[in-house]
Amino acid sequence: MSEDTKKPLNTSLTANVQEVSNKFINSNYITKINELIEQGLSVYLMQPKTSVPFKGSRGHLDATNDINELKRLIEAHGDDSNVGVSLVGTGLVVLDIDRHGSKNGFQSLLNLGIKFDLDKESVEITPNAGSHVFFKIPDGIDVSDLNHVLADGLELLTNHVTVSPSSKIVDSKATLYRHYGIKITEANTMPKWLIDLATKYEKPNKPMNRAMYSVSQRWEMVLNGFADGERNNQAVSVSGYLLRINVDPNTAYSIVKLINSRSVAPLPDGELFTTFKSAYEREKQRREKGSK
């Protein structure tokens, strides 16, 4: 076959992966990933049944919609990898309704007098019977101005989220994420109650009357690491706290790295450094304003 008559590159992830010789990859798994790519979303892979990126990966910072790159990653890691979606630049956020241990986000919604029909939303049911509900960000709303911790068991995710066909171990059994309702990119716009909940408190660059985490909660982080789903918020909180009490920045960062290493799903080194640097710059600005 001449150079001029070679068949064109197949741009279907399914077709590309299934062309791999002597290697079977679950077609259902590939189909689900392909659906995400076809919606224009960027995905990344994680270690099976966890939220931990593969060694050498930066998690959602390496998310891609490049067919050939995903083909390479799937060949390398297999069809039992967990899958995450990057929310950065998508115009989407996720309401994480957690049900784990003493946390019950559904009860928190009821306590706040909030009721909405999940059947009409774009929803991922999580292994602990919680929910990830996708919403479009309305015009005029800056996602960086939104608070992440909304109430006990309620968090607004703006960077990344784990999705079907992923799984996690619950009660010694692998339990799947499941998607229901409309497609992710066809999600409904954030309702007023969610916007109000996410903008209830003053932003971090203004004096705050209410700390995101108490001192005792921060010490619990020192012992147990950052909680999955709250890692970025907790890393910012601990970093800011250490810097405010005048711990040397290098020492403070070493402490934050130690806490991160004790986490079930540690933040990638690059993401942790960026988070700490953000807290450092914020504290620096606060002190400069105070000296004027």
PEVEN-V371495 format. One record per pair of residues at least 4 apart in sequence whose C-alpha atoms are under 6 Angstrom apart, sorted by the first residue. I is the first residue (numbers start at 1). J is the second residue. Records with the same first field share a line. If there is no record, write none. Layout:
I = J ; J
//
This chain:
13 = 34 ; 67
14 = 30
17 = 71
25 = 79
27 = 31
36 = 41
37 = 41 ; 65
42 = 63 ; 64 ; 65 ; 85 ; 86
43 = 63 ; 64 ; 84 ; 85
44 = 60 ; 63 ; 83 ; 84
45 = 82 ; 83
46 = 52 ; 53 ; 54 ; 81 ; 82
47 = 52 ; 53 ; 54 ; 81
48 = 80 ; 81 ; 82
49 = 167 ; 168
50 = 168
51 = 265
52 = 265
53 = 57 ; 59
58 = 62 ; 268
60 = 86
73 = 77
74 = 78
82 = 166
83 = 162 ; 163 ; 166
84 = 161 ; 162 ; 163
85 = 160 ; 161
86 = 160
87 = 158 ; 159 ; 160
88 = 159
91 = 136 ; 137
92 = 135 ; 136 ; 137
93 = 134 ; 135 ; 157 ; 158
94 = 132 ; 133 ; 134 ; 156 ; 157
95 = 132 ; 133 ; 155 ; 156
96 = 132 ; 154 ; 155
97 = 105 ; 130 ; 131 ; 153 ; 154
98 = 104 ; 105 ; 130 ; 153
99 = 103 ; 104 ; 130
103 = 153
104 = 153
105 = 153 ; 154
109 = 114
110 = 114
121 = 181
122 = 133 ; 134 ; 181 ; 182 ; 183 ; 184 ; 187
123 = 132 ; 133 ; 179 ; 180
124 = 131 ; 132 ; 178 ; 179
125 = 130 ; 131 ; 177 ; 178
126 = 130 ; 131 ; 177
127 = 175 ; 176 ; 177
134 = 187
135 = 187 ; 188 ; 189 ; 190
136 = 188 ; 189 ; 190
137 = 190
146 = 198 ; 199
147 = 198
148 = 155 ; 156
149 = 155
150 = 154 ; 155
164 = 177 ; 178
166 = 176 ; 177
167 = 175 ; 176 ; 177
168 = 174 ; 175
169 = 173 ; 174
196 = 200
213 = 217
221 = 225 ; 226
222 = 259
225 = 259 ; 260 ; 262 ; 263
226 = 231 ; 263
227 = 231
230 = 234
231 = 235
235 = 239
236 = 240 ; 279
239 = 276
240 = 279
242 = 247 ; 252
243 = 247
247 = 252
248 = 252
260 = 266
261 = 266
267 = 272
273 = 277
//
